[in-house]
Amino acid sequence: MTITSKKSLGKLFPIALLLLITLFGAYAFAGTSDTAFKDFYDFVHNMIGGYVGKAVALIALIGGAVGAGLSGKMTLLVGGFVIAAALFFGPTIVAALLTATI
């Protein structure tokens, strides 16, 4: 490929992307009428949002604090905090995203 053909492809990319979004936009609207994975979703949501998720979040936070204290690296504490926050707030955020309507 020459430089001029790469520039031409760069100009055509937004047009091609717009065309793909227009043609396949209907597939982006997933319905909730199908219940094939509902039992699995409920199981995972209840596990993470319940006592198991809170226990794992607490263990990650304590593990990060102990690891940071022993090694002197604050990145371990930040990592434990991020994991704990993701497990604590994650189910609420995912449920809000999955039930959002436009």
VOSEKOL-354559 format. One record per residue: y, z, x of N, C-alpha, C in turn; residue number from 0. Coordinates in steps of 0.2 Angstrom, whole numbers, plus 5000, padded with zeros to 4 digits. Last residue first. Layout:
% residues N
<pt><n_y>Y</n_y><n_z>Z</n_z><n_x>X</n_x><ca_y>Y</ca_y><ca_z>Z</ca_z><ca_x>X</ca_x><c_y>Y</c_y><c_z>Z</c_z><c_x>X</c_x><resi>NUM</resi></pt>
...
% end
This chain:
% residues 102
<pt><n_y>5018</n_y><n_z>5130</n_z><n_x>4832</n_x><ca_y>5024</ca_y><ca_z>5126</ca_z><ca_x>4834</ca_x><c_y>5028</c_y><c_z>5125</c_z><c_x>4827</c_x><resi>101</resi></pt>
<pt><n_y>5010</n_y><n_z>5145</n_z><n_x>4834</n_x><ca_y>5011</ca_y><ca_z>5139</ca_z><ca_x>4831</ca_x><c_y>5018</c_y><c_z>5136</c_z><c_x>4832</c_x><resi>100</resi></pt>
<pt><n_y>4998</n_y><n_z>5155</n_z><n_x>4843</n_x><ca_y>5005</ca_y><ca_z>5153</ca_z><ca_x>4842</ca_x><c_y>5005</c_y><c_z>5146</c_z><c_x>4838</c_x><resi>99</resi></pt>
<pt><n_y>4986</n_y><n_z>5161</n_z><n_x>4846</n_x><ca_y>4988</ca_y><ca_z>5161</ca_z><ca_x>4839</ca_x><c_y>4995</c_y><c_z>5158</c_z><c_x>4838</c_x><resi>98</resi></pt>
<pt><n_y>4985</n_y><n_z>5160</n_z><n_x>4860</n_x><ca_y>4980</ca_y><ca_z>5157</ca_z><ca_x>4856</ca_x><c_y>4982</c_y><c_z>5156</c_z><c_x>4849</c_x><resi>97</resi></pt>
<pt><n_y>4996</n_y><n_z>5168</n_z><n_x>4864</n_x><ca_y>4996</ca_y><ca_z>5161</ca_z><ca_x>4866</ca_x><c_y>4991</c_y><c_z>5157</c_z><c_x>4861</c_x><resi>96</resi></pt>
<pt><n_y>4992</n_y><n_z>5181</n_z><n_x>4859</n_x><ca_y>4998</ca_y><ca_z>5178</ca_z><ca_x>4857</ca_x><c_y>4999</c_y><c_z>5170</c_z><c_x>4858</c_x><resi>95</resi></pt>
<pt><n_y>4980</n_y><n_z>5183</n_z><n_x>4866</n_x><ca_y>4980</ca_y><ca_z>5182</ca_z><ca_x>4859</ca_x><c_y>4986</c_y><c_z>5179</c_z><c_x>4856</c_x><resi>94</resi></pt>
<pt><n_y>4986</n_y><n_z>5183</n_z><n_x>4879</n_x><ca_y>4981</ca_y><ca_z>5178</ca_z><ca_x>4878</ca_x><c_y>4981</c_y><c_z>5177</c_z><c_x>4870</c_x><resi>93</resi></pt>
<pt><n_y>4993</n_y><n_z>5195</n_z><n_x>4878</n_x><ca_y>4997</ca_y><ca_z>5189</ca_z><ca_x>4880</ca_x><c_y>4992</c_y><c_z>5183</c_z><c_x>4878</c_x><resi>92</resi></pt>
<pt><n_y>4984</n_y><n_z>5204</n_z><n_x>4876</n_x><ca_y>4989</ca_y><ca_z>5204</ca_z><ca_x>4871</ca_x><c_y>4992</c_y><c_z>5197</c_z><c_x>4872</c_x><resi>91</resi></pt>
<pt><n_y>4975</n_y><n_z>5204</n_z><n_x>4887</n_x><ca_y>4973</ca_y><ca_z>5202</ca_z><ca_x>4880</ca_x><c_y>4978</c_y><c_z>5201</c_z><c_x>4875</c_x><resi>90</resi></pt>
<pt><n_y>4985</n_y><n_z>5207</n_z><n_x>4898</n_x><ca_y>4982</ca_y><ca_z>5201</ca_z><ca_x>4897</ca_x><c_y>4979</c_y><c_z>5199</c_z><c_x>4890</c_x><resi>89</resi></pt>
<pt><n_y>4989</n_y><n_z>5220</n_z><n_x>4900</n_x><ca_y>4993</ca_y><ca_z>5216</ca_z><ca_x>4896</ca_x><c_y>4990</c_y><c_z>5209</c_z><c_x>4894</c_x><resi>88</resi></pt>
<pt><n_y>4978</n_y><n_z>5225</n_z><n_x>4908</n_x><ca_y>4981</ca_y><ca_z>5229</ca_z><ca_x>4903</ca_x><c_y>4985</c_y><c_z>5225</c_z><c_x>4898</c_x><resi>87</resi></pt>
<pt><n_y>4975</n_y><n_z>5216</n_z><n_x>4917</n_x><ca_y>4970</ca_y><ca_z>5218</ca_z><ca_x>4913</ca_x><c_y>4973</c_y><c_z>5222</c_z><c_x>4907</c_x><resi>86</resi></pt>
<pt><n_y>4987</n_y><n_z>5214</n_z><n_x>4924</n_x><ca_y>4984</ca_y><ca_z>5208</ca_z><ca_x>4920</ca_x><c_y>4979</c_y><c_z>5211</c_z><c_x>4916</c_x><resi>85</resi></pt>
<pt><n_y>4989</n_y><n_z>5227</n_z><n_x>4929</n_x><ca_y>4994</ca_y><ca_z>5224</ca_z><ca_x>4924</ca_x><c_y>4991</c_y><c_z>5218</c_z><c_x>4920</c_x><resi>84</resi></pt>
<pt><n_y>4979</n_y><n_z>5227</n_z><n_x>4938</n_x><ca_y>4979</ca_y><ca_z>5232</ca_z><ca_x>4933</ca_x><c_y>4984</c_y><c_z>5230</c_z><c_x>4927</c_x><resi>83</resi></pt>
<pt><n_y>4982</n_y><n_z>5217</n_z><n_x>4947</n_x><ca_y>4976</ca_y><ca_z>5217</ca_z><ca_x>4943</ca_x><c_y>4976</c_y><c_z>5222</c_z><c_x>4937</c_x><resi>82</resi></pt>
<pt><n_y>4995</n_y><n_z>5222</n_z><n_x>4951</n_x><ca_y>4994</ca_y><ca_z>5215</ca_z><ca_x>4948</ca_x><c_y>4988</c_y><c_z>5215</c_z><c_x>4944</c_x><resi>81</resi></pt>
<pt><n_y>4991</n_y><n_z>5234</n_z><n_x>4958</n_x><ca_y>4995</ca_y><ca_z>5234</ca_z><ca_x>4952</ca_x><c_y>4995</c_y><c_z>5228</c_z><c_x>4948</c_x><resi>80</resi></pt>
<pt><n_y>4983</n_y><n_z>5228</n_z><n_x>4968</n_x><ca_y>4980</ca_y><ca_z>5233</ca_z><ca_x>4963</ca_x><c_y>4984</c_y><c_z>5233</c_z><c_x>4957</c_x><resi>79</resi></pt>
<pt><n_y>4993</n_y><n_z>5221</n_z><n_x>4975</n_x><ca_y>4987</ca_y><ca_z>5218</ca_z><ca_x>4972</ca_x><c_y>4984</c_y><c_z>5222</c_z><c_x>4967</c_x><resi>78</resi></pt>
<pt><n_y>5001</n_y><n_z>5232</n_z><n_x>4979</n_x><ca_y>5004</ca_y><ca_z>5227</ca_z><ca_x>4975</ca_x><c_y>4998</c_y><c_z>5223</c_z><c_x>4971</c_x><resi>77</resi></pt>
<pt><n_y>4992</n_y><n_z>5238</n_z><n_x>4988</n_x><ca_y>4995</ca_y><ca_z>5242</ca_z><ca_x>4982</ca_x><c_y>4997</c_y><c_z>5237</c_z><c_x>4977</c_x><resi>76</resi></pt>
<pt><n_y>4990</n_y><n_z>5228</n_z><n_x>4997</n_x><ca_y>4984</ca_y><ca_z>5231</ca_z><ca_x>4993</ca_x><c_y>4987</c_y><c_z>5234</c_z><c_x>4987</c_x><resi>75</resi></pt>
<pt><n_y>5003</n_y><n_z>5227</n_z><n_x>5003</n_x><ca_y>5000</ca_y><ca_z>5221</ca_z><ca_x>4999</ca_x><c_y>4994</c_y><c_z>5223</c_z><c_x>4995</c_x><resi>74</resi></pt>
<pt><n_y>5005</n_y><n_z>5237</n_z><n_x>5011</n_x><ca_y>5008</ca_y><ca_z>5238</ca_z><ca_x>5004</ca_x><c_y>5005</c_y><c_z>5232</c_z><c_x>5000</c_x><resi>73</resi></pt>
<pt><n_y>4995</n_y><n_z>5244</n_z><n_x>5022</n_x><ca_y>4997</ca_y><ca_z>5237</ca_z><ca_x>5020</ca_x><c_y>4999</c_y><c_z>5238</c_z><c_x>5013</c_x><resi>72</resi></pt>
<pt><n_y>4989</n_y><n_z>5255</n_z><n_x>5027</n_x><ca_y>4997</ca_y><ca_z>5254</ca_z><ca_x>5028</ca_x><c_y>4999</c_y><c_z>5248</c_z><c_x>5026</c_x><resi>71</resi></pt>
<pt><n_y>4976</n_y><n_z>5259</n_z><n_x>5025</n_x><ca_y>4978</ca_y><ca_z>5253</ca_z><ca_x>5030</ca_x><c_y>4985</c_y><c_z>5252</c_z><c_x>5032</c_x><resi>70</resi></pt>
<pt><n_y>4977</n_y><n_z>5270</n_z><n_x>5017</n_x><ca_y>4972</ca_y><ca_z>5270</ca_z><ca_x>5023</ca_x><c_y>4974</c_y><c_z>5265</c_z><c_x>5028</c_x><resi>69</resi></pt>
<pt><n_y>4986</n_y><n_z>5266</n_z><n_x>5007</n_x><ca_y>4987</ca_y><ca_z>5272</ca_z><ca_x>5011</ca_x><c_y>4983</c_y><c_z>5272</c_z><c_x>5017</c_x><resi>68</resi></pt>
<pt><n_y>4980</n_y><n_z>5255</n_z><n_x>5002</n_x><ca_y>4987</ca_y><ca_z>5254</ca_z><ca_x>5005</ca_x><c_y>4988</c_y><c_z>5260</c_z><c_x>5009</c_x><resi>67</resi></pt>
<pt><n_y>4968</n_y><n_z>5260</n_z><n_x>4997</n_x><ca_y>4968</ca_y><ca_z>5255</ca_z><ca_x>5002</ca_x><c_y>4975</c_y><c_z>5254</c_z><c_x>5006</c_x><resi>66</resi></pt>
<pt><n_y>4974</n_y><n_z>5268</n_z><n_x>4987</n_x><ca_y>4970</ca_y><ca_z>5271</ca_z><ca_x>4992</ca_x><c_y>4970</c_y><c_z>5266</c_z><c_x>4998</c_x><resi>65</resi></pt>
<pt><n_y>4980</n_y><n_z>5258</n_z><n_x>4979</n_x><ca_y>4984</ca_y><ca_z>5264</ca_z><ca_x>4982</ca_x><c_y>4980</c_y><c_z>5267</c_z><c_x>4988</c_x><resi>64</resi></pt>
<pt><n_y>4969</n_y><n_z>5250</n_z><n_x>4975</n_x><ca_y>4975</ca_y><ca_z>5248</ca_z><ca_x>4979</ca_x><c_y>4979</c_y><c_z>5253</c_z><c_x>4982</c_x><resi>63</resi></pt>
<pt><n_y>4961</n_y><n_z>5260</n_z><n_x>4968</n_x><ca_y>4959</ca_y><ca_z>5257</ca_z><ca_x>4974</ca_x><c_y>4964</c_y><c_z>5254</c_z><c_x>4978</c_x><resi>62</resi></pt>
<pt><n_y>4970</n_y><n_z>5263</n_z><n_x>4957</n_x><ca_y>4968</ca_y><ca_z>5268</ca_z><ca_x>4962</ca_x><c_y>4966</c_y><c_z>5265</c_z><c_x>4969</c_x><resi>61</resi></pt>
<pt><n_y>4970</n_y><n_z>5250</n_z><n_x>4951</n_x><ca_y>4976</ca_y><ca_z>5253</ca_z><ca_x>4954</ca_x><c_y>4975</c_y><c_z>5259</c_z><c_x>4959</c_x><resi>60</resi></pt>
<pt><n_y>4957</n_y><n_z>5248</n_z><n_x>4949</n_x><ca_y>4960</ca_y><ca_z>5243</ca_z><ca_x>4953</ca_x><c_y>4967</c_y><c_z>5246</c_z><c_x>4956</c_x><resi>59</resi></pt>
<pt><n_y>4954</n_y><n_z>5259</n_z><n_x>4940</n_x><ca_y>4951</ca_y><ca_z>5258</ca_z><ca_x>4946</ca_x><c_y>4954</c_y><c_z>5254</c_z><c_x>4951</c_x><resi>58</resi></pt>
<pt><n_y>4963</n_y><n_z>5255</n_z><n_x>4929</n_x><ca_y>4964</ca_y><ca_z>5261</ca_z><ca_x>4933</ca_x><c_y>4961</c_y><c_z>5261</c_z><c_x>4940</c_x><resi>57</resi></pt>
<pt><n_y>4956</n_y><n_z>5243</n_z><n_x>4925</n_x><ca_y>4963</ca_y><ca_z>5243</ca_z><ca_x>4928</ca_x><c_y>4965</c_y><c_z>5249</c_z><c_x>4932</c_x><resi>56</resi></pt>
<pt><n_y>4944</n_y><n_z>5248</n_z><n_x>4922</n_x><ca_y>4944</ca_y><ca_z>5243</ca_z><ca_x>4927</ca_x><c_y>4951</c_y><c_z>5243</c_z><c_x>4930</c_x><resi>55</resi></pt>
<pt><n_y>4948</n_y><n_z>5256</n_z><n_x>4911</n_x><ca_y>4945</ca_y><ca_z>5259</ca_z><ca_x>4916</ca_x><c_y>4945</c_y><c_z>5254</c_z><c_x>4922</c_x><resi>54</resi></pt>
<pt><n_y>4953</n_y><n_z>5246</n_z><n_x>4902</n_x><ca_y>4958</ca_y><ca_z>5251</ca_z><ca_x>4905</ca_x><c_y>4955</c_y><c_z>5255</c_z><c_x>4911</c_x><resi>53</resi></pt>
<pt><n_y>4941</n_y><n_z>5238</n_z><n_x>4900</n_x><ca_y>4947</ca_y><ca_z>5235</ca_z><ca_x>4903</ca_x><c_y>4952</c_y><c_z>5240</c_z><c_x>4906</c_x><resi>52</resi></pt>
<pt><n_y>4934</n_y><n_z>5248</n_z><n_x>4893</n_x><ca_y>4931</ca_y><ca_z>5245</ca_z><ca_x>4899</ca_x><c_y>4937</c_y><c_z>5242</c_z><c_x>4903</c_x><resi>51</resi></pt>
<pt><n_y>4941</n_y><n_z>5251</n_z><n_x>4881</n_x><ca_y>4941</ca_y><ca_z>5256</ca_z><ca_x>4887</ca_x><c_y>4938</c_y><c_z>5254</c_z><c_x>4893</c_x><resi>50</resi></pt>
<pt><n_y>4948</n_y><n_z>5236</n_z><n_x>4877</n_x><ca_y>4946</ca_y><ca_z>5242</ca_z><ca_x>4876</ca_x><c_y>4946</c_y><c_z>5247</c_z><c_x>4882</c_x><resi>49</resi></pt>
<pt><n_y>4952</n_y><n_z>5223</n_z><n_x>4881</n_x><ca_y>4957</ca_y><ca_z>5227</ca_z><ca_x>4878</ca_x><c_y>4955</c_y><c_z>5234</c_z><c_x>4876</c_x><resi>48</resi></pt>
<pt><n_y>4939</n_y><n_z>5219</n_z><n_x>4886</n_x><ca_y>4945</ca_y><ca_z>5219</ca_z><ca_x>4891</ca_x><c_y>4951</c_y><c_z>5224</c_z><c_x>4888</c_x><resi>47</resi></pt>
<pt><n_y>4931</n_y><n_z>5220</n_z><n_x>4875</n_x><ca_y>4929</ca_y><ca_z>5223</ca_z><ca_x>4881</ca_x><c_y>4935</c_y><c_z>5224</c_z><c_x>4886</c_x><resi>46</resi></pt>
<pt><n_y>4938</n_y><n_z>5212</n_z><n_x>4865</n_x><ca_y>4937</ca_y><ca_z>5219</ca_z><ca_x>4864</ca_x><c_y>4935</c_y><c_z>5223</c_z><c_x>4870</c_x><resi>45</resi></pt>
<pt><n_y>4937</n_y><n_z>5200</n_z><n_x>4871</n_x><ca_y>4944</ca_y><ca_z>5203</ca_z><ca_x>4870</ca_x><c_y>4943</c_y><c_z>5210</c_z><c_x>4869</c_x><resi>44</resi></pt>
<pt><n_y>4924</n_y><n_z>5197</n_z><n_x>4872</n_x><ca_y>4928</ca_y><ca_z>5198</ca_z><ca_x>4878</ca_x><c_y>4934</c_y><c_z>5201</c_z><c_x>4877</c_x><resi>43</resi></pt>
<pt><n_y>4920</n_y><n_z>5197</n_z><n_x>4858</n_x><ca_y>4917</ca_y><ca_z>5202</ca_z><ca_x>4863</ca_x><c_y>4921</c_y><c_z>5203</c_z><c_x>4869</c_x><resi>42</resi></pt>
<pt><n_y>4928</n_y><n_z>5187</n_z><n_x>4853</n_x><ca_y>4929</ca_y><ca_z>5194</ca_z><ca_x>4851</ca_x><c_y>4926</c_y><c_z>5199</c_z><c_x>4856</c_x><resi>41</resi></pt>
<pt><n_y>4923</n_y><n_z>5176</n_z><n_x>4860</n_x><ca_y>4930</ca_y><ca_z>5178</ca_z><ca_x>4861</ca_x><c_y>4931</c_y><c_z>5185</c_z><c_x>4859</c_x><resi>40</resi></pt>
<pt><n_y>4910</n_y><n_z>5176</n_z><n_x>4855</n_x><ca_y>4911</ca_y><ca_z>5177</ca_z><ca_x>4862</ca_x><c_y>4918</c_y><c_z>5179</c_z><c_x>4864</c_x><resi>39</resi></pt>
<pt><n_y>4913</n_y><n_z>5173</n_z><n_x>4842</n_x><ca_y>4909</ca_y><ca_z>5179</ca_z><ca_x>4843</ca_x><c_y>4910</c_y><c_z>5181</c_z><c_x>4851</c_x><resi>38</resi></pt>
<pt><n_y>4919</n_y><n_z>5161</n_z><n_x>4843</n_x><ca_y>4923</ca_y><ca_z>5167</ca_z><ca_x>4840</ca_x><c_y>4919</c_y><c_z>5173</c_z><c_x>4842</c_x><resi>37</resi></pt>
<pt><n_y>4914</n_y><n_z>5149</n_z><n_x>4846</n_x><ca_y>4915</ca_y><ca_z>5153</ca_z><ca_x>4851</ca_x><c_y>4919</c_y><c_z>5160</c_z><c_x>4849</c_x><resi>36</resi></pt>
<pt><n_y>4913</n_y><n_z>5142</n_z><n_x>4833</n_x><ca_y>4907</ca_y><ca_z>5142</ca_z><ca_x>4838</ca_x><c_y>4908</c_y><c_z>5147</c_z><c_x>4844</c_x><resi>35</resi></pt>
<pt><n_y>4921</n_y><n_z>5141</n_z><n_x>4822</n_x><ca_y>4919</ca_y><ca_z>5147</ca_z><ca_x>4824</ca_x><c_y>4914</c_y><c_z>5148</c_z><c_x>4829</c_x><resi>34</resi></pt>
<pt><n_y>4935</n_y><n_z>5131</n_z><n_x>4818</n_x><ca_y>4928</ca_y><ca_z>5131</ca_z><ca_x>4821</ca_x><c_y>4926</c_y><c_z>5138</c_z><c_x>4824</c_x><resi>33</resi></pt>
<pt><n_y>4948</n_y><n_z>5133</n_z><n_x>4814</n_x><ca_y>4943</ca_y><ca_z>5133</ca_z><ca_x>4809</ca_x><c_y>4936</c_y><c_z>5133</c_z><c_x>4812</c_x><resi>32</resi></pt>
<pt><n_y>4958</n_y><n_z>5133</n_z><n_x>4823</n_x><ca_y>4954</ca_y><ca_z>5139</ca_z><ca_x>4823</ca_x><c_y>4949</c_y><c_z>5139</c_z><c_x>4817</c_x><resi>31</resi></pt>
<pt><n_y>4962</n_y><n_z>5118</n_z><n_x>4832</n_x><ca_y>4961</ca_y><ca_z>5122</ca_z><ca_x>4826</ca_x><c_y>4957</c_y><c_z>5128</c_z><c_x>4827</c_x><resi>30</resi></pt>
<pt><n_y>4973</n_y><n_z>5112</n_z><n_x>4844</n_x><ca_y>4967</ca_y><ca_z>5115</ca_z><ca_x>4843</ca_x><c_y>4967</c_y><c_z>5119</c_z><c_x>4837</c_x><resi>29</resi></pt>
<pt><n_y>4982</n_y><n_z>5100</n_z><n_x>4848</n_x><ca_y>4983</ca_y><ca_z>5105</ca_z><ca_x>4843</ca_x><c_y>4976</c_y><c_z>5107</c_z><c_x>4841</c_x><resi>28</resi></pt>
<pt><n_y>4980</n_y><n_z>5090</n_z><n_x>4857</n_x><ca_y>4983</ca_y><ca_z>5096</ca_z><ca_x>4860</ca_x><c_y>4983</c_y><c_z>5102</c_z><c_x>4855</c_x><resi>27</resi></pt>
<pt><n_y>4976</n_y><n_z>5078</n_z><n_x>4851</n_x><ca_y>4971</ca_y><ca_z>5083</ca_z><ca_x>4854</ca_x><c_y>4974</c_y><c_z>5089</c_z><c_x>4857</c_x><resi>26</resi></pt>
<pt><n_y>4988</n_y><n_z>5072</n_z><n_x>4849</n_x><ca_y>4985</ca_y><ca_z>5075</ca_z><ca_x>4843</ca_x><c_y>4979</c_y><c_z>5080</c_z><c_x>4846</c_x><resi>25</resi></pt>
<pt><n_y>4992</n_y><n_z>5066</n_z><n_x>4861</n_x><ca_y>4996</ca_y><ca_z>5072</ca_z><ca_x>4858</ca_x><c_y>4992</c_y><c_z>5076</c_z><c_x>4853</c_x><resi>24</resi></pt>
<pt><n_y>4988</n_y><n_z>5054</n_z><n_x>4866</n_x><ca_y>4983</ca_y><ca_z>5059</ca_z><ca_x>4866</ca_x><c_y>4986</c_y><c_z>5066</c_z><c_x>4864</c_x><resi>23</resi></pt>
<pt><n_y>5000</n_y><n_z>5046</n_z><n_x>4865</n_x><ca_y>4993</ca_y><ca_z>5043</ca_z><ca_x>4863</ca_x><c_y>4988</c_y><c_z>5049</c_z><c_x>4862</c_x><resi>22</resi></pt>
<pt><n_y>5010</n_y><n_z>5053</n_z><n_x>4871</n_x><ca_y>5011</ca_y><ca_z>5051</ca_z><ca_x>4864</ca_x><c_y>5004</c_y><c_z>5049</c_z><c_x>4861</c_x><resi>21</resi></pt>
<pt><n_y>5005</n_y><n_z>5056</n_z><n_x>4884</n_x><ca_y>5007</ca_y><ca_z>5061</ca_z><ca_x>4879</ca_x><c_y>5007</c_y><c_z>5059</c_z><c_x>4872</c_x><resi>20</resi></pt>
<pt><n_y>5004</n_y><n_z>5043</n_z><n_x>4889</n_x><ca_y>4998</ca_y><ca_z>5047</ca_z><ca_x>4888</ca_x><c_y>4999</c_y><c_z>5052</c_z><c_x>4883</c_x><resi>19</resi></pt>
<pt><n_y>5018</n_y><n_z>5039</n_z><n_x>4889</n_x><ca_y>5013</ca_y><ca_z>5035</ca_z><ca_x>4885</ca_x><c_y>5007</c_y><c_z>5039</c_z><c_x>4883</c_x><resi>18</resi></pt>
<pt><n_y>5023</n_y><n_z>5048</n_z><n_x>4898</n_x><ca_y>5025</ca_y><ca_z>5048</ca_z><ca_x>4891</ca_x><c_y>5021</c_y><c_z>5045</c_z><c_x>4886</c_x><resi>17</resi></pt>
<pt><n_y>5016</n_y><n_z>5043</n_z><n_x>4909</n_x><ca_y>5015</ca_y><ca_z>5050</ca_z><ca_x>4907</ca_x><c_y>5017</c_y><c_z>5051</c_z><c_x>4900</c_x><resi>16</resi></pt>
<pt><n_y>5021</n_y><n_z>5031</n_z><n_x>4911</n_x><ca_y>5014</ca_y><ca_z>5031</ca_z><ca_x>4909</ca_x><c_y>5013</c_y><c_z>5038</c_z><c_x>4907</c_x><resi>15</resi></pt>
<pt><n_y>5035</n_y><n_z>5034</n_z><n_x>4914</n_x><ca_y>5033</ca_y><ca_z>5030</ca_z><ca_x>4908</ca_x><c_y>5026</c_y><c_z>5031</c_z><c_x>4906</c_x><resi>14</resi></pt>
<pt><n_y>5033</n_y><n_z>5041</n_z><n_x>4926</n_x><ca_y>5036</ca_y><ca_z>5045</ca_z><ca_x>4920</ca_x><c_y>5034</c_y><c_z>5041</c_z><c_x>4913</c_x><resi>13</resi></pt>
<pt><n_y>5027</n_y><n_z>5031</n_z><n_x>4934</n_x><ca_y>5024</ca_y><ca_z>5037</ca_z><ca_x>4932</ca_x><c_y>5027</c_y><c_z>5040</c_z><c_x>4926</c_x><resi>12</resi></pt>
<pt><n_y>5035</n_y><n_z>5020</n_z><n_x>4938</n_x><ca_y>5031</ca_y><ca_z>5019</ca_z><ca_x>4932</ca_x><c_y>5028</c_y><c_z>5026</c_z><c_x>4930</c_x><resi>11</resi></pt>
<pt><n_y>5042</n_y><n_z>5025</n_z><n_x>4949</n_x><ca_y>5046</ca_y><ca_z>5023</ca_z><ca_x>4944</ca_x><c_y>5042</c_y><c_z>5023</c_z><c_x>4937</c_x><resi>10</resi></pt>
<pt><n_y>5031</n_y><n_z>5026</n_z><n_x>4958</n_x><ca_y>5035</ca_y><ca_z>5032</ca_z><ca_x>4956</ca_x><c_y>5039</c_y><c_z>5031</c_z><c_x>4950</c_x><resi>9</resi></pt>
<pt><n_y>5027</n_y><n_z>5013</n_z><n_x>4959</n_x><ca_y>5022</ca_y><ca_z>5017</ca_z><ca_x>4956</ca_x><c_y>5026</c_y><c_z>5024</c_z><c_x>4954</c_x><resi>8</resi></pt>
<pt><n_y>5038</n_y><n_z>5008</n_z><n_x>4967</n_x><ca_y>5037</ca_y><ca_z>5005</ca_z><ca_x>4960</ca_x><c_y>5032</c_y><c_z>5010</c_z><c_x>4956</c_x><resi>7</resi></pt>
<pt><n_y>5036</n_y><n_z>5015</n_z><n_x>4978</n_x><ca_y>5042</ca_y><ca_z>5016</ca_z><ca_x>4975</ca_x><c_y>5041</c_y><c_z>5014</c_z><c_x>4968</c_x><resi>6</resi></pt>
<pt><n_y>5024</n_y><n_z>5009</n_z><n_x>4982</n_x><ca_y>5024</ca_y><ca_z>5016</ca_z><ca_x>4981</ca_x><c_y>5030</c_y><c_z>5018</c_z><c_x>4977</c_x><resi>5</resi></pt>
<pt><n_y>5028</n_y><n_z>4996</n_z><n_x>4985</n_x><ca_y>5024</ca_y><ca_z>4997</ca_z><ca_x>4980</ca_x><c_y>5023</c_y><c_z>5005</c_z><c_x>4978</c_x><resi>4</resi></pt>
<pt><n_y>5036</n_y><n_z>4999</n_z><n_x>4996</n_x><ca_y>5039</ca_y><ca_z>4996</ca_z><ca_x>4990</ca_x><c_y>5035</c_y><c_z>4997</c_z><c_x>4984</c_x><resi>3</resi></pt>
<pt><n_y>5027</n_y><n_z>5002</n_z><n_x>5006</n_x><ca_y>5032</ca_y><ca_z>5007</ca_z><ca_x>5004</ca_x><c_y>5035</c_y><c_z>5005</c_z><c_x>4997</c_x><resi>2</resi></pt>
<pt><n_y>5011</n_y><n_z>4996</n_z><n_x>5002</n_x><ca_y>5017</ca_y><ca_z>4996</ca_z><ca_x>5006</ca_x><c_y>5022</c_y><c_z>5001</c_z><c_x>5003</c_x><resi>1</resi></pt>
<pt><n_y>4994</n_y><n_z>5000</n_z><n_x>5004</n_x><ca_y>5000</ca_y><ca_z>5000</ca_z><ca_x>5000</ca_x><c_y>5006</c_y><c_z>5000</c_z><c_x>5004</c_x><resi>0</resi></pt>
% end
